[in-house]
């Protein structure tokens, strides 16, 4: 991450109120600089990419999958209407996962979508994109991609407000 550093995230969650307040002010300044950096390129983005760059804050990652040059993320938004969002990236490079992006004491058990940084890249007359995503479990996922398709749907199962808990499985057909 270029704007949201590990140090800033960790100070933001500090139990020391003075440290956390200072980090909160710094966080707001960082977000403002990041947003200002996006503004000049927005007009050059396809409409679906422009919408995508503002879609994801506050979501739970339900699944990450790979199929050839596609990376698929399935998320459920934390804020109403709590839609399910399916992102299908067309990759131009292997994804990079840093499983140690947050210190162990700052990680959560859930893979919550905390923060992302988006970048437009122009090389040899070609427009591609980069995105780094920070998750609550401590992972940072960095992608290089040529396109992303976004599908948004209303959840049917599990119903909104119901937490899905998978049933225990049995080994070799034996009862658990």
Number of C-alpha atoms within 10 A of each C-alpha: 17 8 14 17 14 16 11 18 19 17 21 20 15 15 10 10 12 11 14 18 15 13 20 17 11 16 19 11 13 17 14 12 12 16 12 11 12 17 10 9 12 15 10 12 13 11 10 12 17 15 13 15 17 10 13 18 15 16 23 22 20 15 12 12 10 11 9 7 13 17 19 17 17 19 24 25 21 16 10 7 12 18 19 21 23 21 19 20 20 19 20 16 13 12 13 12 15 12 13 13 20 22 13 10 8 14 17 13 8 13 19 24 23 18 18 20 19 18 15 15 14 10 7 5 7 8 14 16 18 17 16 19 17 25 23 20 21 24 19 23 18 21 22 21 22 16 18 19 13 16 12 14 12 13 14 9 9 10 10 14 7 8 9 9 7 6 6 8 10 9 8 6 7 7 8 7
